[in-house]
Amino acid sequence: MQNSVAYPESNRMLCELTSVQVTCEECGRSNSLGFEALQRATFSGVYSYELLVARLKCKVCPSTPRRWRRLRVRPEWRLDYTVE
Ligand SMILES: [Zn+2]
């Protein structure tokens, strides 16, 4: 996949995402945040990918401080941008 990103992914905006695949490395659950979930996050004040990742947590695992959460996050960026 050719995706030229000149700046860190963490600075990108949520509106650039089509979905986010989250896998919990503790229990193996995986879930996908689609357009609606991302839109809800935006409405609640989460605008960047970095903020989103910071707020992610597994629903079934006991809640642990952020830096000990073991979540694998795979963003799907919108690729429907063209330059004319
Ligand atoms: Zn879990």
PDB file of the backbone (N, CA, C, O) and the ligand in Angstrom, with CONECT records:
HET     ZN  A 101       1
ATOM      1  N   MET A   1       0.844  -1.187   0.000  1.00  0.00           N
ATOM      2  CA  MET A   1       0.000   0.000   0.000  1.00  0.00           C
ATOM      3  C   MET A   1       0.884   1.244   0.000  1.00  0.00           C
ATOM      4  O   MET A   1       1.714   1.427   0.890  1.00  0.00           O
ATOM      5  N   GLN A   2       0.703   2.066  -0.974  1.00  0.00           N
ATOM      6  CA  GLN A   2       1.481   3.301  -1.066  1.00  0.00           C
ATOM      7  C   GLN A   2       0.709   4.422  -0.391  1.00  0.00           C
ATOM      8  O   GLN A   2      -0.378   4.797  -0.830  1.00  0.00           O
ATOM      9  N   ASN A   3       1.267   4.935   0.647  1.00  0.00           N
ATOM     10  CA  ASN A   3       0.578   5.966   1.402  1.00  0.00           C
ATOM     11  C   ASN A   3       1.636   6.919   1.932  1.00  0.00           C
ATOM     12  O   ASN A   3       2.213   6.685   2.994  1.00  0.00           O
ATOM     13  N   SER A   4       1.888   7.978   1.203  1.00  0.00           N
ATOM     14  CA  SER A   4       2.962   8.868   1.611  1.00  0.00           C
ATOM     15  C   SER A   4       2.515   9.799   2.721  1.00  0.00           C
ATOM     16  O   SER A   4       1.732  10.724   2.502  1.00  0.00           O
ATOM     17  N   VAL A   5       3.013   9.546   3.892  1.00  0.00           N
ATOM     18  CA  VAL A   5       2.667  10.344   5.053  1.00  0.00           C
ATOM     19  C   VAL A   5       3.923  11.065   5.508  1.00  0.00           C
ATOM     20  O   VAL A   5       4.888  10.445   5.956  1.00  0.00           O
ATOM     21  N   ALA A   6       3.896  12.376   5.386  1.00  0.00           N
ATOM     22  CA  ALA A   6       5.096  13.151   5.678  1.00  0.00           C
ATOM     23  C   ALA A   6       5.168  13.538   7.151  1.00  0.00           C
ATOM     24  O   ALA A   6       6.207  14.001   7.623  1.00  0.00           O
ATOM     25  N   TYR A   7       4.080  13.352   7.871  1.00  0.00           N
ATOM     26  CA  TYR A   7       4.063  13.726   9.281  1.00  0.00           C
ATOM     27  C   TYR A   7       3.576  12.536  10.104  1.00  0.00           C
ATOM     28  O   TYR A   7       2.934  11.631   9.570  1.00  0.00           O
ATOM     29  N   PRO A   8       3.877  12.535  11.395  1.00  0.00           N
ATOM     30  CA  PRO A   8       3.534  11.366  12.211  1.00  0.00           C
ATOM     31  C   PRO A   8       2.043  11.078  12.171  1.00  0.00           C
ATOM     32  O   PRO A   8       1.216  11.989  12.148  1.00  0.00           O
ATOM     33  N   GLU A   9       1.722   9.805  12.162  1.00  0.00           N
ATOM     34  CA  GLU A   9       0.319   9.389  12.134  1.00  0.00           C
ATOM     35  C   GLU A   9      -0.448   9.942  13.320  1.00  0.00           C
ATOM     36  O   GLU A   9      -1.641  10.227  13.217  1.00  0.00           O
ATOM     37  N   SER A  10       0.227  10.095  14.435  1.00  0.00           N
ATOM     38  CA  SER A  10      -0.480  10.504  15.645  1.00  0.00           C
ATOM     39  C   SER A  10      -1.082  11.896  15.519  1.00  0.00           C
ATOM     40  O   SER A  10      -2.027  12.234  16.232  1.00  0.00           O
ATOM     41  N   ASN A  11      -0.536  12.703  14.614  1.00  0.00           N
ATOM     42  CA  ASN A  11      -1.066  14.053  14.436  1.00  0.00           C
ATOM     43  C   ASN A  11      -2.234  14.113  13.472  1.00  0.00           C
ATOM     44  O   ASN A  11      -2.853  15.162  13.298  1.00  0.00           O
ATOM     45  N   ARG A  12      -2.531  12.996  12.853  1.00  0.00           N
ATOM     46  CA  ARG A  12      -3.594  13.046  11.851  1.00  0.00           C
ATOM     47  C   ARG A  12      -4.960  13.127  12.514  1.00  0.00           C
ATOM     48  O   ARG A  12      -5.139  12.750  13.672  1.00  0.00           O
ATOM     49  N   MET A  13      -5.912  13.626  11.748  1.00  0.00           N
ATOM     50  CA  MET A  13      -7.240  13.846  12.291  1.00  0.00           C
ATOM     51  C   MET A  13      -8.115  12.611  12.134  1.00  0.00           C
ATOM     52  O   MET A  13      -7.908  11.781  11.249  1.00  0.00           O
ATOM     53  N   LEU A  14      -9.095  12.519  13.016  1.00  0.00           N
ATOM     54  CA  LEU A  14     -10.000  11.377  12.966  1.00  0.00           C
ATOM     55  C   LEU A  14     -10.775  11.315  11.658  1.00  0.00           C
ATOM     56  O   LEU A  14     -11.125  10.233  11.188  1.00  0.00           O
ATOM     57  N   CYS A  15     -11.043  12.474  11.073  1.00  0.00           N
ATOM     58  CA  CYS A  15     -11.842  12.486   9.854  1.00  0.00           C
ATOM     59  C   CYS A  15     -11.075  11.871   8.677  1.00  0.00           C
ATOM     60  O   CYS A  15     -11.656  11.615   7.622  1.00  0.00           O
ATOM     61  N   GLU A  16      -9.787  11.639   8.858  1.00  0.00           N
ATOM     62  CA  GLU A  16      -9.007  10.999   7.801  1.00  0.00           C
ATOM     63  C   GLU A  16      -9.082   9.471   7.871  1.00  0.00           C
ATOM     64  O   GLU A  16      -8.575   8.767   6.998  1.00  0.00           O
ATOM     65  N   LEU A  17      -9.719   8.984   8.917  1.00  0.00           N
ATOM     66  CA  LEU A  17      -9.802   7.544   9.106  1.00  0.00           C
ATOM     67  C   LEU A  17     -11.083   6.970   8.531  1.00  0.00           C
ATOM     68  O   LEU A  17     -12.132   7.613   8.570  1.00  0.00           O
ATOM     69  N   THR A  18     -10.998   5.773   8.003  1.00  0.00           N
ATOM     70  CA  THR A  18     -12.233   5.095   7.640  1.00  0.00           C
ATOM     71  C   THR A  18     -12.632   4.150   8.763  1.00  0.00           C
ATOM     72  O   THR A  18     -13.820   3.993   9.048  1.00  0.00           O
ATOM     73  N   SER A  19     -11.656   3.519   9.401  1.00  0.00           N
ATOM     74  CA  SER A  19     -11.938   2.660  10.537  1.00  0.00           C
ATOM     75  C   SER A  19     -10.661   2.394  11.314  1.00  0.00           C
ATOM     76  O   SER A  19      -9.555   2.638  10.830  1.00  0.00           O
ATOM     77  N   VAL A  20     -10.836   1.889  12.526  1.00  0.00           N
ATOM     78  CA  VAL A  20      -9.690   1.535  13.350  1.00  0.00           C
ATOM     79  C   VAL A  20      -9.927   0.136  13.901  1.00  0.00           C
ATOM     80  O   VAL A  20     -10.954  -0.140  14.520  1.00  0.00           O
ATOM     81  N   GLN A  21      -8.976  -0.721  13.669  1.00  0.00           N
ATOM     82  CA  GLN A  21      -9.070  -2.087  14.158  1.00  0.00           C
ATOM     83  C   GLN A  21      -8.279  -2.167  15.460  1.00  0.00           C
ATOM     84  O   GLN A  21      -7.087  -1.861  15.490  1.00  0.00           O
ATOM     85  N   VAL A  22      -8.949  -2.582  16.537  1.00  0.00           N
ATOM     86  CA  VAL A  22      -8.282  -2.649  17.835  1.00  0.00           C
ATOM     87  C   VAL A  22      -8.279  -4.089  18.321  1.00  0.00           C
ATOM     88  O   VAL A  22      -9.324  -4.739  18.361  1.00  0.00           O
ATOM     89  N   THR A  23      -7.117  -4.583  18.688  1.00  0.00           N
ATOM     90  CA  THR A  23      -7.015  -5.934  19.224  1.00  0.00           C
ATOM     91  C   THR A  23      -6.385  -5.870  20.606  1.00  0.00           C
ATOM     92  O   THR A  23      -5.341  -5.247  20.797  1.00  0.00           O
ATOM     93  N   CYS A  24      -7.032  -6.521  21.567  1.00  0.00           N
ATOM     94  CA  CYS A  24      -6.507  -6.555  22.926  1.00  0.00           C
ATOM     95  C   CYS A  24      -5.542  -7.725  23.026  1.00  0.00           C
ATOM     96  O   CYS A  24      -5.902  -8.862  22.722  1.00  0.00           O
ATOM     97  N   GLU A  25      -4.327  -7.448  23.447  1.00  0.00           N
ATOM     98  CA  GLU A  25      -3.339  -8.522  23.525  1.00  0.00           C
ATOM     99  C   GLU A  25      -3.472  -9.320  24.813  1.00  0.00           C
ATOM    100  O   GLU A  25      -2.820 -10.353  24.969  1.00  0.00           O
ATOM    101  N   GLU A  26      -4.301  -8.861  25.733  1.00  0.00           N
ATOM    102  CA  GLU A  26      -4.533  -9.615  26.963  1.00  0.00           C
ATOM    103  C   GLU A  26      -5.528 -10.741  26.726  1.00  0.00           C
ATOM    104  O   GLU A  26      -5.264 -11.894  27.068  1.00  0.00           O
ATOM    105  N   CYS A  27      -6.665 -10.405  26.143  1.00  0.00           N
ATOM    106  CA  CYS A  27      -7.731 -11.399  26.012  1.00  0.00           C
ATOM    107  C   CYS A  27      -7.985 -11.798  24.563  1.00  0.00           C
ATOM    108  O   CYS A  27      -8.755 -12.722  24.300  1.00  0.00           O
ATOM    109  N   GLY A  28      -7.355 -11.123  23.640  1.00  0.00           N
ATOM    110  CA  GLY A  28      -7.488 -11.515  22.245  1.00  0.00           C
ATOM    111  C   GLY A  28      -8.711 -10.954  21.542  1.00  0.00           C
ATOM    112  O   GLY A  28      -8.893 -11.173  20.344  1.00  0.00           O
ATOM    113  N   ARG A  29      -9.552 -10.234  22.274  1.00  0.00           N
ATOM    114  CA  ARG A  29     -10.722  -9.639  21.629  1.00  0.00           C
ATOM    115  C   ARG A  29     -10.307  -8.613  20.595  1.00  0.00           C
ATOM    116  O   ARG A  29      -9.359  -7.854  20.796  1.00  0.00           O
ATOM    117  N   SER A  30     -11.014  -8.601  19.509  1.00  0.00           N
ATOM    118  CA  SER A  30     -10.726  -7.528  18.579  1.00  0.00           C
ATOM    119  C   SER A  30     -12.011  -6.897  18.112  1.00  0.00           C
ATOM    120  O   SER A  30     -13.052  -7.549  18.027  1.00  0.00           O
ATOM    121  N   ASN A  31     -11.927  -5.645  17.816  1.00  0.00           N
ATOM    122  CA  ASN A  31     -13.104  -4.873  17.514  1.00  0.00           C
ATOM    123  C   ASN A  31     -12.717  -3.828  16.487  1.00  0.00           C
ATOM    124  O   ASN A  31     -11.553  -3.450  16.364  1.00  0.00           O
ATOM    125  N   SER A  32     -13.696  -3.382  15.769  1.00  0.00           N
ATOM    126  CA  SER A  32     -13.401  -2.385  14.771  1.00  0.00           C
ATOM    127  C   SER A  32     -14.268  -1.152  15.008  1.00  0.00           C
ATOM    128  O   SER A  32     -15.488  -1.248  15.141  1.00  0.00           O
ATOM    129  N   LEU A  33     -13.624  -0.011  15.058  1.00  0.00           N
ATOM    130  CA  LEU A  33     -14.366   1.236  15.180  1.00  0.00           C
ATOM    131  C   LEU A  33     -14.636   1.746  13.776  1.00  0.00           C
ATOM    132  O   LEU A  33     -13.713   2.041  13.017  1.00  0.00           O
ATOM    133  N   GLY A  34     -15.889   1.843  13.449  1.00  0.00           N
ATOM    134  CA  GLY A  34     -16.243   2.301  12.120  1.00  0.00           C
ATOM    135  C   GLY A  34     -16.555   3.779  12.099  1.00  0.00           C
ATOM    136  O   GLY A  34     -16.265   4.508  13.048  1.00  0.00           O
ATOM    137  N   PHE A  35     -17.143   4.204  11.015  1.00  0.00           N
ATOM    138  CA  PHE A  35     -17.429   5.615  10.811  1.00  0.00           C
ATOM    139  C   PHE A  35     -18.242   6.221  11.961  1.00  0.00           C
ATOM    140  O   PHE A  35     -17.922   7.306  12.449  1.00  0.00           O
ATOM    141  N   GLU A  36     -19.304   5.507  12.393  1.00  0.00           N
ATOM    142  CA  GLU A  36     -20.166   6.068  13.441  1.00  0.00           C
ATOM    143  C   GLU A  36     -19.433   6.226  14.760  1.00  0.00           C
ATOM    144  O   GLU A  36     -19.573   7.246  15.435  1.00  0.00           O
ATOM    145  N   ALA A  37     -18.651   5.221  15.128  1.00  0.00           N
ATOM    146  CA  ALA A  37     -17.906   5.299  16.388  1.00  0.00           C
ATOM    147  C   ALA A  37     -16.895   6.440  16.339  1.00  0.00           C
ATOM    148  O   ALA A  37     -16.686   7.143  17.327  1.00  0.00           O
ATOM    149  N   LEU A  38     -16.275   6.611  15.182  1.00  0.00           N
ATOM    150  CA  LEU A  38     -15.286   7.680  15.042  1.00  0.00           C
ATOM    151  C   LEU A  38     -15.965   9.046  15.091  1.00  0.00           C
ATOM    152  O   LEU A  38     -15.420  10.010  15.628  1.00  0.00           O
ATOM    153  N   GLN A  39     -17.157   9.104  14.524  1.00  0.00           N
ATOM    154  CA  GLN A  39     -17.896  10.363  14.540  1.00  0.00           C
ATOM    155  C   GLN A  39     -18.329  10.714  15.962  1.00  0.00           C
ATOM    156  O   GLN A  39     -18.267  11.871  16.376  1.00  0.00           O
ATOM    157  N   ARG A  40     -18.769   9.694  16.702  1.00  0.00           N
ATOM    158  CA  ARG A  40     -19.141   9.919  18.109  1.00  0.00           C
ATOM    159  C   ARG A  40     -17.946  10.430  18.894  1.00  0.00           C
ATOM    160  O   ARG A  40     -18.074  11.336  19.718  1.00  0.00           O
ATOM    161  N   ALA A  41     -16.779   9.844  18.635  1.00  0.00           N
ATOM    162  CA  ALA A  41     -15.562  10.273  19.333  1.00  0.00           C
ATOM    163  C   ALA A  41     -15.269  11.735  19.016  1.00  0.00           C
ATOM    164  O   ALA A  41     -14.901  12.511  19.898  1.00  0.00           O
ATOM    165  N   THR A  42     -15.435  12.097  17.759  1.00  0.00           N
ATOM    166  CA  THR A  42     -15.188  13.479  17.361  1.00  0.00           C
ATOM    167  C   THR A  42     -16.123  14.421  18.104  1.00  0.00           C
ATOM    168  O   THR A  42     -15.711  15.482  18.571  1.00  0.00           O
ATOM    169  N   PHE A  43     -17.404  14.016  18.211  1.00  0.00           N
ATOM    170  CA  PHE A  43     -18.372  14.857  18.914  1.00  0.00           C
ATOM    171  C   PHE A  43     -18.035  14.993  20.383  1.00  0.00           C
ATOM    172  O   PHE A  43     -18.379  15.995  21.010  1.00  0.00           O
ATOM    173  N   SER A  44     -17.359  13.985  20.946  1.00  0.00           N
ATOM    174  CA  SER A  44     -17.029  14.075  22.372  1.00  0.00           C
ATOM    175  C   SER A  44     -15.679  14.757  22.594  1.00  0.00           C
ATOM    176  O   SER A  44     -15.151  14.753  23.706  1.00  0.00           O
ATOM    177  N   GLY A  45     -15.128  15.339  21.537  1.00  0.00           N
ATOM    178  CA  GLY A  45     -13.938  16.157  21.704  1.00  0.00           C
ATOM    179  C   GLY A  45     -12.631  15.494  21.335  1.00  0.00           C
ATOM    180  O   GLY A  45     -11.559  16.054  21.564  1.00  0.00           O
ATOM    181  N   VAL A  46     -12.711  14.295  20.760  1.00  0.00           N
ATOM    182  CA  VAL A  46     -11.494  13.603  20.343  1.00  0.00           C
ATOM    183  C   VAL A  46     -11.278  13.875  18.861  1.00  0.00           C
ATOM    184  O   VAL A  46     -12.006  13.350  18.019  1.00  0.00           O
ATOM    185  N   TYR A  47     -10.289  14.688  18.542  1.00  0.00           N
ATOM    186  CA  TYR A  47     -10.113  15.087  17.152  1.00  0.00           C
ATOM    187  C   TYR A  47      -8.952  14.411  16.446  1.00  0.00           C
ATOM    188  O   TYR A  47      -8.966  14.248  15.226  1.00  0.00           O
ATOM    189  N   SER A  48      -7.952  14.021  17.214  1.00  0.00           N
ATOM    190  CA  SER A  48      -6.789  13.434  16.550  1.00  0.00           C
ATOM    191  C   SER A  48      -6.680  11.947  16.851  1.00  0.00           C
ATOM    192  O   SER A  48      -7.232  11.435  17.825  1.00  0.00           O
ATOM    193  N   TYR A  49      -5.954  11.288  15.983  1.00  0.00           N
ATOM    194  CA  TYR A  49      -5.720   9.856  16.144  1.00  0.00           C
ATOM    195  C   TYR A  49      -5.019   9.573  17.466  1.00  0.00           C
ATOM    196  O   TYR A  49      -5.320   8.594  18.148  1.00  0.00           O
ATOM    197  N   GLU A  50      -4.084  10.443  17.813  1.00  0.00           N
ATOM    198  CA  GLU A  50      -3.348  10.270  19.056  1.00  0.00           C
ATOM    199  C   GLU A  50      -4.275  10.272  20.281  1.00  0.00           C
ATOM    200  O   GLU A  50      -4.136   9.446  21.184  1.00  0.00           O
ATOM    201  N   LEU A  51      -5.220  11.217  20.288  1.00  0.00           N
ATOM    202  CA  LEU A  51      -6.173  11.291  21.403  1.00  0.00           C
ATOM    203  C   LEU A  51      -7.060  10.055  21.445  1.00  0.00           C
ATOM    204  O   LEU A  51      -7.382   9.536  22.513  1.00  0.00           O
ATOM    205  N   LEU A  52      -7.442   9.603  20.273  1.00  0.00           N
ATOM    206  CA  LEU A  52      -8.294   8.430  20.199  1.00  0.00           C
ATOM    207  C   LEU A  52      -7.591   7.226  20.815  1.00  0.00           C
ATOM    208  O   LEU A  52      -8.163   6.516  21.641  1.00  0.00           O
ATOM    209  N   VAL A  53      -6.350   7.007  20.404  1.00  0.00           N
ATOM    210  CA  VAL A  53      -5.594   5.857  20.898  1.00  0.00           C
ATOM    211  C   VAL A  53      -5.439   5.946  22.416  1.00  0.00           C
ATOM    212  O   VAL A  53      -5.502   4.936  23.117  1.00  0.00           O
ATOM    213  N   ALA A  54      -5.235   7.165  22.914  1.00  0.00           N
ATOM    214  CA  ALA A  54      -5.059   7.350  24.348  1.00  0.00           C
ATOM    215  C   ALA A  54      -6.321   6.974  25.120  1.00  0.00           C
ATOM    216  O   ALA A  54      -6.246   6.613  26.294  1.00  0.00           O
ATOM    217  N   ARG A  55      -7.478   7.057  24.465  1.00  0.00           N
ATOM    218  CA  ARG A  55      -8.740   6.776  25.153  1.00  0.00           C
ATOM    219  C   ARG A  55      -9.227   5.352  24.982  1.00  0.00           C
ATOM    220  O   ARG A  55     -10.193   4.937  25.622  1.00  0.00           O
ATOM    221  N   LEU A  56      -8.567   4.612  24.129  1.00  0.00           N
ATOM    222  CA  LEU A  56      -9.022   3.258  23.882  1.00  0.00           C
ATOM    223  C   LEU A  56      -8.760   2.362  25.082  1.00  0.00           C
ATOM    224  O   LEU A  56      -7.708   2.439  25.718  1.00  0.00           O
ATOM    225  N   LYS A  57      -9.733   1.511  25.379  1.00  0.00           N
ATOM    226  CA  LYS A  57      -9.480   0.481  26.374  1.00  0.00           C
ATOM    227  C   LYS A  57     -10.357  -0.719  26.086  1.00  0.00           C
ATOM    228  O   LYS A  57     -11.390  -0.623  25.423  1.00  0.00           O
ATOM    229  N   CYS A  58      -9.914  -1.850  26.605  1.00  0.00           N
ATOM    230  CA  CYS A  58     -10.655  -3.091  26.384  1.00  0.00           C
ATOM    231  C   CYS A  58     -11.865  -3.114  27.308  1.00  0.00           C
ATOM    232  O   CYS A  58     -11.768  -2.791  28.492  1.00  0.00           O
ATOM    233  N   LYS A  59     -13.024  -3.506  26.738  1.00  0.00           N
ATOM    234  CA  LYS A  59     -14.252  -3.526  27.523  1.00  0.00           C
ATOM    235  C   LYS A  59     -14.269  -4.625  28.573  1.00  0.00           C
ATOM    236  O   LYS A  59     -14.870  -4.457  29.633  1.00  0.00           O
ATOM    237  N   VAL A  60     -13.626  -5.732  28.297  1.00  0.00           N
ATOM    238  CA  VAL A  60     -13.746  -6.868  29.199  1.00  0.00           C
ATOM    239  C   VAL A  60     -12.586  -7.005  30.176  1.00  0.00           C
ATOM    240  O   VAL A  60     -12.756  -7.594  31.244  1.00  0.00           O
ATOM    241  N   CYS A  61     -11.425  -6.483  29.843  1.00  0.00           N
ATOM    242  CA  CYS A  61     -10.296  -6.595  30.755  1.00  0.00           C
ATOM    243  C   CYS A  61     -10.429  -5.559  31.862  1.00  0.00           C
ATOM    244  O   CYS A  61     -10.976  -4.476  31.655  1.00  0.00           O
ATOM    245  N   PRO A  62      -9.916  -5.909  33.050  1.00  0.00           N
ATOM    246  CA  PRO A  62      -9.941  -4.912  34.127  1.00  0.00           C
ATOM    247  C   PRO A  62      -9.184  -3.676  33.678  1.00  0.00           C
ATOM    248  O   PRO A  62      -8.163  -3.785  32.999  1.00  0.00           O
ATOM    249  N   SER A  63      -9.667  -2.523  34.046  1.00  0.00           N
ATOM    250  CA  SER A  63      -9.038  -1.332  33.513  1.00  0.00           C
ATOM    251  C   SER A  63      -7.675  -1.121  34.162  1.00  0.00           C
ATOM    252  O   SER A  63      -7.527  -1.204  35.381  1.00  0.00           O
ATOM    253  N   THR A  64      -6.701  -0.851  33.328  1.00  0.00           N
ATOM    254  CA  THR A  64      -5.334  -0.662  33.783  1.00  0.00           C
ATOM    255  C   THR A  64      -4.881   0.716  33.349  1.00  0.00           C
ATOM    256  O   THR A  64      -5.407   1.278  32.389  1.00  0.00           O
ATOM    257  N   PRO A  65      -3.904   1.260  34.057  1.00  0.00           N
ATOM    258  CA  PRO A  65      -3.388   2.565  33.631  1.00  0.00           C
ATOM    259  C   PRO A  65      -2.952   2.508  32.178  1.00  0.00           C
ATOM    260  O   PRO A  65      -2.499   1.479  31.677  1.00  0.00           O
ATOM    261  N   ARG A  66      -3.102   3.637  31.525  1.00  0.00           N
ATOM    262  CA  ARG A  66      -2.900   3.726  30.098  1.00  0.00           C
ATOM    263  C   ARG A  66      -1.618   3.067  29.584  1.00  0.00           C
ATOM    264  O   ARG A  66      -1.639   2.345  28.586  1.00  0.00           O
ATOM    265  N   ARG A  67      -0.507   3.321  30.271  1.00  0.00           N
ATOM    266  CA  ARG A  67       0.747   2.826  29.698  1.00  0.00           C
ATOM    267  C   ARG A  67       0.905   1.326  29.833  1.00  0.00           C
ATOM    268  O   ARG A  67       1.826   0.757  29.247  1.00  0.00           O
ATOM    269  N   TRP A  68       0.035   0.662  30.589  1.00  0.00           N
ATOM    270  CA  TRP A  68       0.119  -0.784  30.685  1.00  0.00           C
ATOM    271  C   TRP A  68      -0.916  -1.492  29.823  1.00  0.00           C
ATOM    272  O   TRP A  68      -0.959  -2.722  29.776  1.00  0.00           O
ATOM    273  N   ARG A  69      -1.725  -0.734  29.162  1.00  0.00           N
ATOM    274  CA  ARG A  69      -2.705  -1.366  28.277  1.00  0.00           C
ATOM    275  C   ARG A  69      -1.983  -1.967  27.088  1.00  0.00           C
ATOM    276  O   ARG A  69      -1.098  -1.348  26.498  1.00  0.00           O
ATOM    277  N   ARG A  70      -2.373  -3.171  26.752  1.00  0.00           N
ATOM    278  CA  ARG A  70      -1.714  -3.798  25.620  1.00  0.00           C
ATOM    279  C   ARG A  70      -2.712  -3.957  24.481  1.00  0.00           C
ATOM    280  O   ARG A  70      -3.296  -5.022  24.276  1.00  0.00           O
ATOM    281  N   LEU A  71      -2.883  -2.890  23.767  1.00  0.00           N
ATOM    282  CA  LEU A  71      -3.817  -2.893  22.648  1.00  0.00           C
ATOM    283  C   LEU A  71      -3.044  -2.711  21.360  1.00  0.00           C
ATOM    284  O   LEU A  71      -2.153  -1.867  21.268  1.00  0.00           O
ATOM    285  N   ARG A  72      -3.387  -3.495  20.388  1.00  0.00           N
ATOM    286  CA  ARG A  72      -2.795  -3.309  19.070  1.00  0.00           C
ATOM    287  C   ARG A  72      -3.793  -2.538  18.224  1.00  0.00           C
ATOM    288  O   ARG A  72      -4.932  -2.972  18.049  1.00  0.00           O
ATOM    289  N   VAL A  73      -3.378  -1.415  17.709  1.00  0.00           N
ATOM    290  CA  VAL A  73      -4.295  -0.536  16.985  1.00  0.00           C
ATOM    291  C   VAL A  73      -3.839  -0.419  15.535  1.00  0.00           C
ATOM    292  O   VAL A  73      -2.695  -0.069  15.246  1.00  0.00           O
ATOM    293  N   ARG A  74      -4.752  -0.717  14.651  1.00  0.00           N
ATOM    294  CA  ARG A  74      -4.403  -0.638  13.233  1.00  0.00           C
ATOM    295  C   ARG A  74      -5.353   0.327  12.524  1.00  0.00           C
ATOM    296  O   ARG A  74      -6.514  -0.004  12.283  1.00  0.00           O
ATOM    297  N   PRO A  75      -4.864   1.505  12.198  1.00  0.00           N
ATOM    298  CA  PRO A  75      -5.730   2.488  11.544  1.00  0.00           C
ATOM    299  C   PRO A  75      -5.861   2.220  10.047  1.00  0.00           C
ATOM    300  O   PRO A  75      -4.913   1.787   9.392  1.00  0.00           O
ATOM    301  N   GLU A  76      -7.025   2.481   9.535  1.00  0.00           N
ATOM    302  CA  GLU A  76      -7.245   2.450   8.082  1.00  0.00           C
ATOM    303  C   GLU A  76      -7.469   3.884   7.638  1.00  0.00           C
ATOM    304  O   GLU A  76      -8.508   4.481   7.921  1.00  0.00           O
ATOM    305  N   TRP A  77      -6.478   4.432   6.935  1.00  0.00           N
ATOM    306  CA  TRP A  77      -6.603   5.829   6.513  1.00  0.00           C
ATOM    307  C   TRP A  77      -7.347   5.920   5.196  1.00  0.00           C
ATOM    308  O   TRP A  77      -7.240   5.050   4.332  1.00  0.00           O
ATOM    309  N   ARG A  78      -8.077   6.960   5.073  1.00  0.00           N
ATOM    310  CA  ARG A  78      -8.761   7.254   3.823  1.00  0.00           C
ATOM    311  C   ARG A  78      -7.734   7.450   2.707  1.00  0.00           C
ATOM    312  O   ARG A  78      -6.750   8.170   2.872  1.00  0.00           O
ATOM    313  N   LEU A  79      -7.971   6.822   1.613  1.00  0.00           N
ATOM    314  CA  LEU A  79      -7.021   6.973   0.515  1.00  0.00           C
ATOM    315  C   LEU A  79      -7.661   7.622  -0.685  1.00  0.00           C
ATOM    316  O   LEU A  79      -7.136   7.567  -1.798  1.00  0.00           O
ATOM    317  N   ASP A  80      -8.808   8.241  -0.445  1.00  0.00           N
ATOM    318  CA  ASP A  80      -9.515   8.804  -1.580  1.00  0.00           C
ATOM    319  C   ASP A  80      -9.209  10.280  -1.797  1.00  0.00           C
ATOM    320  O   ASP A  80     -10.044  11.037  -2.294  1.00  0.00           O
ATOM    321  N   TYR A  81      -7.999  10.675  -1.417  1.00  0.00           N
ATOM    322  CA  TYR A  81      -7.584  12.033  -1.696  1.00  0.00           C
ATOM    323  C   TYR A  81      -6.815  12.067  -3.008  1.00  0.00           C
ATOM    324  O   TYR A  81      -5.997  11.189  -3.280  1.00  0.00           O
ATOM    325  N   THR A  82      -7.076  13.063  -3.802  1.00  0.00           N
ATOM    326  CA  THR A  82      -6.276  13.244  -5.009  1.00  0.00           C
ATOM    327  C   THR A  82      -5.799  14.679  -5.066  1.00  0.00           C
ATOM    328  O   THR A  82      -6.392  15.575  -4.466  1.00  0.00           O
ATOM    329  N   VAL A  83      -4.739  14.876  -5.782  1.00  0.00           N
ATOM    330  CA  VAL A  83      -4.198  16.230  -5.948  1.00  0.00           C
ATOM    331  C   VAL A  83      -4.280  16.587  -7.423  1.00  0.00           C
ATOM    332  O   VAL A  83      -3.859  15.817  -8.286  1.00  0.00           O
ATOM    333  N   GLU A  84      -4.807  17.723  -7.692  1.00  0.00           N
ATOM    334  CA  GLU A  84      -4.943  18.133  -9.096  1.00  0.00           C
ATOM    335  C   GLU A  84      -3.978  19.266  -9.411  1.00  0.00           C
ATOM    336  O   GLU A  84      -3.941  19.748 -10.543  1.00  0.00           O
TER     337      GLU A  84
HETATM  338 ZN    ZN A 101      -9.021  -7.461  26.756  1.00  0.00          ZN2+
END
